[in-house]
Amino acid sequence: MAFARLYGEPLFKLPNDLYIPPDALEVFLEAFEGPLDLLLYLIRKQNFNILDIPMAQVTLQYLKYVDQIRKHNLELAAEYLLMAAMLIEIKSRMLLPSAKTTEGEEAEDPRAELVRRLLEYEQMKLAAYDLNAIPQLGRDFLHAQVFIEQNTVLHWPHVEIADLQAAWADVLKRATLVAHHKISREELSVREHMSGILRKLQSARFIEFSELFDPSRGAPVLVVNFVALLELAKETLIEITQAEAFAPIYVRLAYSPV
């Protein structure tokens, strides 16, 4: 069975003159974000007490890692070399006899500053893990977006003559239900009814068509009132509107009263 193909042809055994460059394949088992991250990894991996760090073992392991990265990235190694120098300095200070302060107390542990930095770094790292676990917009979820077209312009349907006739017939039908036995002559004025309609419309924004008529006054008054309504519409003093087909008819002033 061929273990590889070269230019489409199967290879069943390795060529004798095969050359593989030393840096053709690199395997990184661990990736660290800086010297403190590496140092904390070495301490936690071996369950060392961070308050009592065995500087000899940790420093030796740290330097082995620095030697590896120096072979590949000298610029990156400079950052780690600074920490290595600090570890060696701390180790050398621990080998010296402990000096006492003027008050007779023992001097501070040379590892104290390093321990403080490691503990602060570990807290920040754990906090970063907690923040990263929170769902993030664009990574874990997306905002749903729905476009809704809104029409803010009102389009009033045109009032047909048939609708006006039907409304007028309904008013007349109700007027026939009121019977008067007294016969008298009454002089009716179209202008007077026009003024009455305008007065009613001034006190309300819209008035339903049927509310402008009083069936109890009889058919003659209704006829004159209807003629007055038509005259007002003809002179564009009023507007007759309807919200939708077969809806009630409304009457309003065509101008804003002062």
CYANA upper distance limits for C-alpha pairs under 8 A (distance plus 0.5 A):
  1 MET  CA     12 PHE  CA      7.03
  2 ALA  CA     10 PRO  CA      6.00
  2 ALA  CA     11 LEU  CA      5.68
  2 ALA  CA     12 PHE  CA      5.06
  2 ALA  CA     13 LYS  CA      8.33
  3 PHE  CA     10 PRO  CA      8.06
  3 PHE  CA     11 LEU  CA      6.71
  3 PHE  CA     12 PHE  CA      6.67
  3 PHE  CA     13 LYS  CA      8.30
  4 ALA  CA     10 PRO  CA      6.47
  4 ALA  CA     11 LEU  CA      5.86
  4 ALA  CA     12 PHE  CA      8.00
  5 ARG  CA      9 GLU  CA      5.68
  5 ARG  CA     10 PRO  CA      4.86
  5 ARG  CA     11 LEU  CA      6.07
  6 LEU  CA     10 PRO  CA      6.91
  6 LEU  CA     11 LEU  CA      7.38
 14 LEU  CA     18 LEU  CA      7.70
 20 ILE  CA     24 ALA  CA      7.21
 32 PHE  CA     37 ASP  CA      6.26
 32 PHE  CA     38 LEU  CA      6.29
 33 GLU  CA     37 ASP  CA      6.32
 33 GLU  CA     38 LEU  CA      8.11
 34 GLY  CA     38 LEU  CA      6.93
 34 GLY  CA     79 GLU  CA      8.22
 34 GLY  CA     80 TYR  CA      7.79
 35 PRO  CA     39 LEU  CA      6.63
 35 PRO  CA     79 GLU  CA      7.63
 35 PRO  CA     80 TYR  CA      5.79
 35 PRO  CA     83 MET  CA      6.81
 36 LEU  CA     40 LEU  CA      6.49
 36 LEU  CA    118 LEU  CA      7.07
 36 LEU  CA    121 TYR  CA      7.82
 37 ASP  CA     41 TYR  CA      6.63
 37 ASP  CA    121 TYR  CA      8.43
 38 LEU  CA     42 LEU  CA      6.84
 38 LEU  CA     62 TYR  CA      8.20
 39 LEU  CA     43 ILE  CA      6.88
 39 LEU  CA     58 VAL  CA      8.16
 39 LEU  CA     62 TYR  CA      7.50
 40 LEU  CA     44 ARG  CA      6.59
 40 LEU  CA    118 LEU  CA      7.16
 40 LEU  CA    122 GLU  CA      8.22
 41 TYR  CA     45 LYS  CA      6.30
 42 LEU  CA     46 GLN  CA      7.00
 42 LEU  CA     58 VAL  CA      7.36
 42 LEU  CA     61 GLN  CA      8.18
 42 LEU  CA     62 TYR  CA      8.24
 43 ILE  CA     47 ASN  CA      6.62
 43 ILE  CA     48 PHE  CA      5.70
 43 ILE  CA     49 ASN  CA      8.06
 43 ILE  CA     50 ILE  CA      7.38
 43 ILE  CA     53 ILE  CA      8.20
 43 ILE  CA     58 VAL  CA      7.73
 44 ARG  CA     48 PHE  CA      6.77
 48 PHE  CA     52 ASP  CA      8.12
 48 PHE  CA     53 ILE  CA      6.94
 48 PHE  CA     54 PRO  CA      8.08
 49 ASN  CA     53 ILE  CA      6.46
 50 ILE  CA    115 VAL  CA      7.14
 51 LEU  CA    115 VAL  CA      6.94
 53 ILE  CA     58 VAL  CA      8.19
 53 ILE  CA    111 ARG  CA      8.23
 54 PRO  CA     58 VAL  CA      6.81
 55 MET  CA     59 THR  CA      6.19
 55 MET  CA     87 LEU  CA      7.72
 55 MET  CA     90 ILE  CA      8.34
 55 MET  CA     91 LYS  CA      6.52
 56 ALA  CA     60 LEU  CA      6.69
 56 ALA  CA     91 LYS  CA      7.50
 57 GLN  CA     61 GLN  CA      6.79
 58 VAL  CA     62 TYR  CA      6.48
 59 THR  CA     63 LEU  CA      6.64
 59 THR  CA     84 ALA  CA      7.61
 59 THR  CA     87 LEU  CA      6.65
 59 THR  CA     88 ILE  CA      7.57
 60 LEU  CA     64 LYS  CA      6.92
 61 GLN  CA     65 TYR  CA      7.09
 62 TYR  CA     66 VAL  CA      6.89
 62 TYR  CA     84 ALA  CA      7.70
 63 LEU  CA     67 ASP  CA      6.65
 63 LEU  CA     84 ALA  CA      7.22
 64 LYS  CA     68 GLN  CA      7.10
 65 TYR  CA     69 ILE  CA      7.10
 66 VAL  CA     70 ARG  CA      6.60
 66 VAL  CA     77 ALA  CA      6.86
 66 VAL  CA     80 TYR  CA      7.06
 66 VAL  CA     81 LEU  CA      7.57
 67 ASP  CA     71 LYS  CA      7.29
 68 GLN  CA     72 HIS  CA      7.86
 69 ILE  CA     73 ASN  CA      6.27
 69 ILE  CA     74 LEU  CA      7.67
 69 ILE  CA     76 LEU  CA      7.98
 69 ILE  CA     77 ALA  CA      6.48
 70 ARG  CA     74 LEU  CA      5.35
 70 ARG  CA     76 LEU  CA      8.18
 70 ARG  CA     77 ALA  CA      5.80
 73 ASN  CA     77 ALA  CA      6.74
 74 LEU  CA     78 ALA  CA      6.93
 75 GLU  CA     79 GLU  CA      8.12
 76 LEU  CA     80 TYR  CA      7.73
 77 ALA  CA     81 LEU  CA      6.55
 78 ALA  CA     82 LEU  CA      7.05
 79 GLU  CA     83 MET  CA      7.63
 80 TYR  CA     84 ALA  CA      6.81
 81 LEU  CA     85 ALA  CA      6.69
 82 LEU  CA     86 MET  CA      6.94
 83 MET  CA     87 LEU  CA      6.76
 84 ALA  CA     88 ILE  CA      6.78
 85 ALA  CA     89 GLU  CA      6.65
 86 MET  CA     90 ILE  CA      6.69
 87 LEU  CA     91 LYS  CA      6.66
 88 ILE  CA     92 SER  CA      6.63
 89 GLU  CA     93 ARG  CA      6.69
 90 ILE  CA     94 MET  CA      6.78
 90 ILE  CA    110 PRO  CA      6.24
 90 ILE  CA    111 ARG  CA      6.97
 91 LYS  CA     95 LEU  CA      7.00
 92 SER  CA     96 LEU  CA      7.20
 93 ARG  CA    110 PRO  CA      7.18
 94 MET  CA     98 SER  CA      8.14
 94 MET  CA    110 PRO  CA      7.25
 98 SER  CA    106 GLU  CA      7.62
 98 SER  CA    107 ALA  CA      7.21
 99 ALA  CA    106 GLU  CA      7.07
 99 ALA  CA    107 ALA  CA      6.45
100 LYS  CA    104 GLY  CA      6.14
100 LYS  CA    105 GLU  CA      6.02
100 LYS  CA    106 GLU  CA      5.11
100 LYS  CA    107 ALA  CA      5.89
101 THR  CA    105 GLU  CA      5.90
101 THR  CA    106 GLU  CA      6.72
101 THR  CA    107 ALA  CA      6.58
108 GLU  CA    112 ALA  CA      7.61
111 ARG  CA    115 VAL  CA      6.57
112 ALA  CA    116 ARG  CA      6.71
113 GLU  CA    117 ARG  CA      6.85
114 LEU  CA    118 LEU  CA      6.66
115 VAL  CA    119 LEU  CA      6.64
116 ARG  CA    120 GLU  CA      6.74
117 ARG  CA    121 TYR  CA      6.55
118 LEU  CA    122 GLU  CA      6.59
119 LEU  CA    123 GLN  CA      6.75
120 GLU  CA    124 MET  CA      6.79
121 TYR  CA    125 LYS  CA      6.59
122 GLU  CA    126 LEU  CA      6.67
123 GLN  CA    127 ALA  CA      6.63
124 MET  CA    128 ALA  CA      6.61
125 LYS  CA    129 TYR  CA      6.87
126 LEU  CA    130 ASP  CA      6.85
127 ALA  CA    131 LEU  CA      6.72
128 ALA  CA    132 ASN  CA      6.56
129 TYR  CA    133 ALA  CA      6.76
130 ASP  CA    134 ILE  CA      7.33
135 PRO  CA    139 ARG  CA      8.02
135 PRO  CA    140 ASP  CA      5.95
135 PRO  CA    141 PHE  CA      7.68
136 GLN  CA    140 ASP  CA      5.89
136 GLN  CA    141 PHE  CA      7.15
137 LEU  CA    141 PHE  CA      5.84
137 LEU  CA    142 LEU  CA      6.26
137 LEU  CA    143 HIS  CA      8.13
138 GLY  CA    142 LEU  CA      5.98
156 TRP  CA    241 THR  CA      7.48
156 TRP  CA    242 GLN  CA      7.00
156 TRP  CA    243 ALA  CA      6.32
156 TRP  CA    244 GLU  CA      7.51
157 PRO  CA    241 THR  CA      8.09
157 PRO  CA    242 GLN  CA      6.75
157 PRO  CA    243 ALA  CA      7.06
157 PRO  CA    244 GLU  CA      6.29
157 PRO  CA    245 ALA  CA      7.44
158 HIS  CA    241 THR  CA      7.87
158 HIS  CA    242 GLN  CA      7.81
159 VAL  CA    163 ASP  CA      7.16
159 VAL  CA    164 LEU  CA      7.80
159 VAL  CA    240 ILE  CA      7.90
159 VAL  CA    241 THR  CA      6.98
159 VAL  CA    242 GLN  CA      6.93
160 GLU  CA    164 LEU  CA      7.12
161 ILE  CA    165 GLN  CA      6.60
162 ALA  CA    166 ALA  CA      6.60
163 ASP  CA    167 ALA  CA      6.73
163 ASP  CA    246 PHE  CA      8.19
164 LEU  CA    168 TRP  CA      6.64
165 GLN  CA    169 ALA  CA      6.54
166 ALA  CA    170 ASP  CA      6.72
167 ALA  CA    171 VAL  CA      6.93
167 ALA  CA    209 PHE  CA      8.24
167 ALA  CA    210 SER  CA      8.09
167 ALA  CA    249 ILE  CA      8.40
168 TRP  CA    172 LEU  CA      6.80
169 ALA  CA    173 LYS  CA      6.55
170 ASP  CA    174 ARG  CA      6.93
171 VAL  CA    175 ALA  CA      6.74
171 VAL  CA    210 SER  CA      7.10
171 VAL  CA    213 PHE  CA      8.10
171 VAL  CA    215 PRO  CA      7.69
172 LEU  CA    176 THR  CA      6.90
172 LEU  CA    215 PRO  CA      8.22
172 LEU  CA    219 ALA  CA      7.40
172 LEU  CA    222 LEU  CA      8.24
173 LYS  CA    177 LEU  CA      7.58
174 ARG  CA    178 VAL  CA      7.97
174 ARG  CA    215 PRO  CA      6.93
175 ALA  CA    215 PRO  CA      4.96
175 ALA  CA    216 SER  CA      7.17
175 ALA  CA    218 GLY  CA      6.52
175 ALA  CA    219 ALA  CA      6.68
176 THR  CA    218 GLY  CA      8.18
176 THR  CA    219 ALA  CA      7.98
178 VAL  CA    215 PRO  CA      7.67
178 VAL  CA    216 SER  CA      6.50
178 VAL  CA    218 GLY  CA      7.63
179 ALA  CA    218 GLY  CA      8.42
180 HIS  CA    218 GLY  CA      8.42
188 LEU  CA    221 VAL  CA      7.71
188 LEU  CA    224 VAL  CA      7.52
189 SER  CA    193 HIS  CA      6.99
189 SER  CA    224 VAL  CA      7.87
190 VAL  CA    194 MET  CA      6.64
190 VAL  CA    224 VAL  CA      6.38
190 VAL  CA    225 ASN  CA      7.41
190 VAL  CA    227 VAL  CA      7.43
190 VAL  CA    228 ALA  CA      5.74
191 ARG  CA    195 SER  CA      6.75
191 ARG  CA    228 ALA  CA      7.34
192 GLU  CA    196 GLY  CA      6.80
193 HIS  CA    197 ILE  CA      6.64
193 HIS  CA    224 VAL  CA      7.83
193 HIS  CA    225 ASN  CA      6.16
193 HIS  CA    228 ALA  CA      6.38
194 MET  CA    198 LEU  CA      6.82
194 MET  CA    225 ASN  CA      7.91
194 MET  CA    228 ALA  CA      5.43
194 MET  CA    229 LEU  CA      7.07
194 MET  CA    231 GLU  CA      8.24
194 MET  CA    232 LEU  CA      7.24
195 SER  CA    199 ARG  CA      6.72
196 GLY  CA    200 LYS  CA      6.87
197 ILE  CA    201 LEU  CA      6.79
197 ILE  CA    212 LEU  CA      7.44
197 ILE  CA    229 LEU  CA      7.93
198 LEU  CA    202 GLN  CA      6.69
198 LEU  CA    253 LEU  CA      8.03
199 ARG  CA    203 SER  CA      7.47
200 LYS  CA    204 ALA  CA      7.53
201 LEU  CA    205 ARG  CA      7.23
201 LEU  CA    206 PHE  CA      7.55
201 LEU  CA    207 ILE  CA      7.32
201 LEU  CA    251 VAL  CA      8.36
201 LEU  CA    252 ARG  CA      6.63
201 LEU  CA    253 LEU  CA      6.74
202 GLN  CA    253 LEU  CA      7.81
202 GLN  CA    257 PRO  CA      7.04
205 ARG  CA    252 ARG  CA      6.63
205 ARG  CA    253 LEU  CA      8.07
206 PHE  CA    250 TYR  CA      6.64
206 PHE  CA    251 VAL  CA      6.27
206 PHE  CA    252 ARG  CA      5.44
207 ILE  CA    211 GLU  CA      7.15
207 ILE  CA    212 LEU  CA      7.93
207 ILE  CA    250 TYR  CA      6.02
207 ILE  CA    251 VAL  CA      5.83
207 ILE  CA    252 ARG  CA      6.97
208 GLU  CA    212 LEU  CA      7.69
208 GLU  CA    248 PRO  CA      7.57
208 GLU  CA    249 ILE  CA      6.51
208 GLU  CA    250 TYR  CA      4.85
208 GLU  CA    251 VAL  CA      6.58
209 PHE  CA    213 PHE  CA      8.27
209 PHE  CA    248 PRO  CA      8.24
209 PHE  CA    249 ILE  CA      6.09
209 PHE  CA    250 TYR  CA      5.77
209 PHE  CA    251 VAL  CA      6.51
213 PHE  CA    222 LEU  CA      6.79
213 PHE  CA    225 ASN  CA      7.65
214 ASP  CA    218 GLY  CA      8.42
214 ASP  CA    222 LEU  CA      7.69
215 PRO  CA    219 ALA  CA      7.83
215 PRO  CA    222 LEU  CA      7.54
217 ARG  CA    221 VAL  CA      6.64
217 ARG  CA    222 LEU  CA      7.93
218 GLY  CA    222 LEU  CA      7.00
219 ALA  CA    223 VAL  CA      6.60
220 PRO  CA    224 VAL  CA      6.83
221 VAL  CA    225 ASN  CA      6.51
222 LEU  CA    226 PHE  CA      6.50
223 VAL  CA    227 VAL  CA      6.70
224 VAL  CA    228 ALA  CA      6.65
225 ASN  CA    229 LEU  CA      6.72
226 PHE  CA    230 LEU  CA      6.80
227 VAL  CA    231 GLU  CA      6.70
228 ALA  CA    232 LEU  CA      6.75
229 LEU  CA    233 ALA  CA      6.82
230 LEU  CA    234 LYS  CA      6.56
231 GLU  CA    235 GLU  CA      6.67
232 LEU  CA    236 THR  CA      6.68
232 LEU  CA    237 LEU  CA      5.77
232 LEU  CA    238 ILE  CA      6.37
233 ALA  CA    237 LEU  CA      6.43
233 ALA  CA    238 ILE  CA      5.71
233 ALA  CA    239 GLU  CA      6.85
233 ALA  CA    240 ILE  CA      8.04
236 THR  CA    254 ALA  CA      7.14
237 LEU  CA    253 LEU  CA      6.73
237 LEU  CA    254 ALA  CA      5.76
237 LEU  CA    255 TYR  CA      7.56
238 ILE  CA    251 VAL  CA      7.37
238 ILE  CA    252 ARG  CA      6.15
238 ILE  CA    253 LEU  CA      4.88
238 ILE  CA    254 ALA  CA      5.05
238 ILE  CA    255 TYR  CA      8.20
239 GLU  CA    251 VAL  CA      6.27
239 GLU  CA    252 ARG  CA      5.89
239 GLU  CA    253 LEU  CA      6.56
239 GLU  CA    254 ALA  CA      5.97
240 ILE  CA    249 ILE  CA      7.47
240 ILE  CA    250 TYR  CA      6.34
240 ILE  CA    251 VAL  CA      5.14
240 ILE  CA    252 ARG  CA      7.15
241 THR  CA    249 ILE  CA      6.43
241 THR  CA    250 TYR  CA      5.81
241 THR  CA    251 VAL  CA      6.77
241 THR  CA    252 ARG  CA      8.43
242 GLN  CA    247 ALA  CA      6.76
242 GLN  CA    248 PRO  CA      6.84
242 GLN  CA    249 ILE  CA      5.37
242 GLN  CA    250 TYR  CA      6.57
243 ALA  CA    247 ALA  CA      6.72
243 ALA  CA    248 PRO  CA      8.05
243 ALA  CA    249 ILE  CA      8.24
